[in-house]
């Protein structure tokens, strides 16, 4: 099936988290000790929501395919969902979808997460989302979502959509030998360096990308403050990240994904796609949470 010309929309599939972001930590928590944060901000998170919000900010039709809780914490953050600029018609509201919480501990240029998942990632019947009359692409924000919905890629491809996937770190899944086979059909693979090394069992990013580019037409490996690498059709490009004031790196990879996909779907050259992705990720780290920089005007 061929998507009609003029369709530009991206569907972002995955869980919506209620992120409690603790910033200004002098040290990371350890057993038997207590540390204090300078601030705590509750924000909506999860790769699907963050990517979808950044995609919408690129003035591209953006829809979220997910489930969202009816618990008090979810209800408290619902206004952020509504204000995101994302099409929410494919978000299912169910009690068992929350509270889905991530405690984010932001320290210097990195962070640690403690998460609790709730229920299934996607509505049981997600076919309507894949038939969305504006969609040309499906972005899967966590491999855990694909592990739950094993036919998601095949159904999207059968509908003529291109597909991207960010594996996202999951200790129980990331080193599974069958992970790459389960991602068959994905067009754009978007790990960070740690994920790429774990998935391939290699010791360097160069070795990892050599394996991944045999499995996927487009591979982008995020390198944090060192920028990113991109492989398109076997051609590799690398770009450094600009020097910016880092407030919180939560969601920077998802902002990077949005910038890359927006440029790639517009048919830009590989170098320009990578530049757009790094610019989007660098903007994101300048505010607390994965989407706040879009409202704050950080640059």
Rosetta blueprint (number, residue, H / E / L):
1 X L
2 X L
3 X L
4 X L
5 X L
6 X L
7 X L
8 X L
9 X E
10 X E
11 X E
12 X E
13 X E
14 X L
15 X L
16 X L
17 X E
18 X E
19 X E
20 X E
21 X E
22 X E
23 X E
24 X L
25 X L
26 X L
27 X L
28 X L
29 X L
30 X L
31 X L
32 X L
33 X L
34 X L
35 X L
36 X L
37 X L
38 X L
39 X E
40 X E
41 X E
42 X E
43 X E
44 X E
45 X E
46 X L
47 X H
48 X H
49 X H
50 X H
51 X H
52 X H
53 X H
54 X H
55 X H
56 X H
57 X H
58 X L
59 X L
60 X L
61 X L
62 X E
63 X E
64 X E
65 X E
66 X E
67 X E
68 X E
69 X L
70 X L
71 X L
72 X H
73 X H
74 X H
75 X H
76 X H
77 X H
78 X H
79 X H
80 X H
81 X H
82 X H
83 X L
84 X L
85 X L
86 X L
87 X E
88 X L
89 X L
90 X L
91 X E
92 X E
93 X E
94 X L
95 X H
96 X H
97 X H
98 X L
99 X L
100 X L
101 X E
102 X E
103 X E
104 X E
105 X E
106 X E
107 X E
108 X L
109 X L
110 X E
111 X E
112 X E
113 X E
114 X E
115 X E
116 X E
117 X L
118 X L
119 X L
120 X L
121 X L
122 X L
123 X L
124 X L
125 X L
126 X L
127 X H
128 X H
129 X H
130 X H
131 X L
132 X L
133 X L
134 X L
135 X E
136 X E
137 X E
138 X E
139 X E
140 X E
141 X L
142 X L
143 X H
144 X H
145 X H
146 X H
147 X H
148 X H
149 X L
150 X L
151 X L
152 X H
153 X H
154 X H
155 X H
156 X H
157 X H
158 X H
159 X L
160 X L
161 X L
162 X E
163 X E
164 X E
165 X E
166 X L
167 X L
168 X L
169 X L
170 X L
171 X L
172 X L
173 X L
174 X L
175 X L
176 X L
177 X L
178 X L
179 X H
180 X H
181 X H
182 X H
183 X L
184 X L
185 X L
186 X L
187 X L
188 X E
189 X E
190 X L
191 X L
192 X E
193 X H
194 X H
195 X H
196 X H
197 X H
198 X H
199 X H
200 X H
201 X L
202 X L
203 X L
204 X L
205 X H
206 X H
207 X H
208 X H
209 X H
210 X H
211 X H
212 X H
213 X H
214 X H
215 X H
216 X L
217 X L
218 X E
219 X E
220 X E
221 X E
222 X E
223 X L
224 X H
225 X H
226 X H
227 X L
228 X E
229 X E
230 X E
231 X E
232 X E
233 X L
234 X L
235 X E
236 X E
237 X E
238 X E
239 X E
240 X L
241 X L
242 X L
243 X L
244 X L
245 X L
246 X L
247 X L
248 X L
249 X L
250 X L
251 X L
252 X H
253 X H
254 X H
255 X H
256 X H
257 X H
258 X H
259 X H
260 X H
261 X H
262 X H
263 X H
264 X H
265 X H
266 X L
267 X L
268 X L
269 X L
270 X H
271 X H
272 X H
273 X H
274 X H
275 X H
276 X H
277 X H
278 X H
279 X H
280 X H
281 X H
282 X H
283 X H
284 X H
285 X L
286 X L
287 X L
288 X L
289 X L
290 X L
291 X L
292 X H
293 X H
294 X H
295 X H
296 X H
297 X L
298 X L
299 X L
